[in-house]
Amino acid sequence: EVKPVFYRVLKDEMIVREGQKLTPEDLDKLRSLAELHDTHGFGRFSLLAGTFLMVFILSLVLYRISIHRLKMVQGTIKNMLFLALVAVMHVILVKAGIFISEAASLPSQIVDNPYFYAIPFAAGPMLVSVLLGSRETGLIFSIFVSFLATFLFQEKAAFFIYSFCGSVVASYFIVHCKKRSDYFKTGLLVGGVNFAVALALVLFSGQLLLAQTALTLVMSFAGGIMAGIIVSGTVPLFEYLFGYTTDIKLLELGNLNQTIFQEMIIAAPGTYHHSVIVASMVEAAADEIGANALLAKVGAYYHDIGKMTKPQYYVENQKGWENRHDKLR
């Protein structure tokens, strides 16, 4: 249990002098000296407290701006819990990507690692925009998680720009997706944006090494595709856990081949026809006023579903002149 002794440093011994070239031995001594000064863990506590305070201030500022300036979703406990969970998962995903990227790269590529660009930075904002159905919320969340993720990199400004650009595009185009394939299409679009931003960053840095630049561009495009794949696989899970209803779920509910509608055709044909007509009317009306036409349409399909219990008590299902209400006392 006794730690090995590599170097022995005496009291008041000079470790390095100003202007002296550092050796690996000097670095080991300086790291040990830093750990010795942090005997009570104050440095770690300070880092944790500073991170918490910075995240809290950023969250508060963005929340206040969004409430007064943007059309944000309602700040319910469920929504706040969902946003917090996605933010934590997003940071963990980025950290895992950094770990894998550093393991896969050569030692000479640690500073400018092409594999960093394959990290799916847009996954969290895409997930938020899809499940909450709000571009504005996705935009604010993109700023938030891009800011957090950049603390994990040395080149903070470059990766903030890279993460933010892809996340904003993803948040805008993914909101009202109608098919599962739309996730992949959005991933391709994000990959194209990542490609352009990565190319701009490489040109700006002046490090035009052909092989490394090509690998960086390929990884950036792959990062967008992976973001779409991750969101496609996790949306159903969050729909189930938090009770959210996406447009894809609405399309499934609005499928007239479902058992409930097949039973309605037989039990209450007049109500079925009435519901289909009303659905067409409200869909057109919602389109005109900029409302969610799909939500209005599906709601109209189900608005009279309760009439199936006693369909003959409603005029659209009555045959001839018989009205059962006339016999009620």
C-alpha positions, 0 to 999 in steps of 0.5 A: 500500500506504500506508494513508490518514490520516484524522486526525492525533493528536499525542503526549500529545494528549487524545482525549476527556474524562470526561463528553464526548459522543463523536463518530464521529471520537472513536470512530475515534481510540479504536479506532485507539488500541486497535489500537495497544496490541495491536501484538503480538496479545496481545488476540486471543490472550487472547480465544482462550485465554479462550474455550478455557479456558471451553469446556474447563471447561464441557465437563469439568463437564458430562461429570462430572455426566452420567457420575455422574447421567445415563444418557449414551452411552458416551464413545468416541472416535467419539462424542466426535468426533461431539459436537465436530463437531456443536458446531463446526458448530452455532456456525458455523450460529449465526454465519452466521445472525447475519450473514444476520440483520444483513444483512437487517435495518434499521440501527435493528434491530441491537440487537433484531433480529427475524431472530435468532429465526429461527436454528435453535438446536435443530438441533445438539441434535436431531441429537445426540439422534437419532443417539445415541438419548439424551435425557440426552445431548441435554440436556447438549449443549443446555446446552453449545451454548446457552452457547456461542451466547450469546457471539455476542449482546449480550443473552446471558441472553435468547438463552440462555433462548430457545436452551435451551428450544427445544433441550431440547424438541427433544431430548426428543421427537425421540429415537425418531422412526419416520418422516421426517415426525417431524422436521418435526412436532418442528420444528413443536413447537419452533416453538411453544415458540420462539413462546411464549418469544419472546413472553415475552421481548418482554413482559419487555423492554417493547418492544411495537412491533406490527410488530416484535413480529409479525415476531419471533414469525413468525421464532421459529416459522420457526426451529423448522421450519428446525431440523427441516428441517436435521436431516432432511437431515443425519441420513443424512449422519452415519449414513453417516460415523459408522456410527450406526443410528437408528430410521428406519434400523432400520425400513428394515432391518426391512422384510420386503419386502427381497430378503434376506427374500424369498430366506429365504422360498424357501430357508428357510421354517421359519427365516423363520417362526421369526424372525418369531415370535421377533421378536414375542416379543422386541418384547413383552418389550422393551416390558415391561422398557423396552428398545429394542423396535424394535432387539430386533425387527429383531435377531430378524429377522436372528439366523438369517440364516446358516442360508440357506447350508445350510437343510436342516441345521436342523430347522425346514426339514427335510421329513419324517423326513430329517435330514442330520446322520444321514449325517455321520461 
